[in-house]
Structure formats: C-alpha cells, structure tokens
Amino acid sequence: MALSAPLDQPAFDALLAALSPAAEGRAEAYEALRLRLIRFFAWEGCSLPEDAADETLNRVATRLVDGGEKIHNVLAYASGVARLVAKEALRNQGREQHRQVLHFPAPKPPGPDTAEVRCFDRCLSDLPAESRQLLLEYYKGDATARIEQRRKMAAERKISLNSLRNRALRLREKLEASIRECLAAAHRRDVSPDRDTKDENV
C-alpha cells in the first residue's frame, strides 16, 4: 500500500488537538491511538501494520484540516478509516510481500547469503552513519518498545515525533530505491550471456 505524503505541521497539530484538549496529554494520546491501530492491523493480518497505522493517521489529520464536515468523535472516525485502510492493504498484499525485507528489524544475525540480504546490507552500509543509525534505532524492537524509543530519539534530536517519522520515512524510501536498483543489477548479471557461457563451460 502506497503511503500518502507525510503530514505537514498544521495537520499534525490539528490531529493532536482533536485527540486531547490538554496540550500536555497530546503526545501520549497520539501514541496510544497509533499503538492501538498497529495492533488492529497486525490482528487483521496486514504485513506492514505500522505503515497502515501511519496512513490511517495521515488520512484522519488531512480530513481534520481539509474536510468541511466537523469530526465529533475522532477515535470512532479513525476506526472507520482503519477498516478501509485494512481492506486496501489486504487487497494489495501480494504486491507488498517483497517489501517485508525492508522492515528494518534490529541488526540481523547471519542468515542465508541471498541477493536480497546482500543488497540490503550493502545499501544500508552506503548510507551516512547518522542516517543508518537513525533508521536502525527507529525500527528497532517490537511495537511497544518502539514507542518509548522514538520519544527518546525525538527528544535527543530536539524535534517533534512527526518530524522524526517524516525523516525516517524519507530515509526508508531512499534505501528502498537503492535496494531495488541493486537487485535489478544482480538480476541483469544473473541472466547475462557471459554468465550463461561461463556456466556452460564449467
């Protein structure tokens, strides 16, 4: 499922305000709703529950600032949007399976020497050290652990959670593009005439 554009600050602020009238409780309300959505999408069998949760929050926030109709119960509205997003995600699941290797778990133990693993490792190592560290930290651990980890990361960088998420998303998209190019190059080498000739002469 393709994600919509990252939220701008006014849309994110509108979402926070709708979730909690008190400013000091807004970040907690946002993370609680996001975790609830992640669990819902995981239960539904979506392969990328975090992406689906972020897409749901993006759509709700966009409706808050662009829609002419006032949303009286943002949690109920988010639940309705989540059901629609789940249907879209599950309908396109087959085309999304190849992206699971890009889900950025904690640093991987040694595994099969496949083209996907080699390209992932090479393209990840090609990123600047700071970008590589941000990605690995951002996607490290399970859904519950990531909430506290991302709060800590945002605080250390003195940016909002939404700014941190947008930064991680841009880096992820850059890494995915590099991996696709690497895999395409590997495929061209595998099917090249020179490779066939060498195989025949063995």
Secondary structure, DSSP 8 states (H G I E B T S, - for coil): --------HHHHHHHHHHH-SSGGGHHHHHHHHHHHHHHHHHHHT-S-HHHHHHHHHHHHHHHHHH-SS--S-HHHHHHHHHHHHHHHHHHTHHHHGGGGGGS--SS--S----HHHHHHHHHHHHS-HHHHHHHHHHT-S-HHHHHHHHHHHHHHHT--HHHHHHHHHHHHHHHHHHHHHHHHHHHHHHT-HHHHHHHHH-
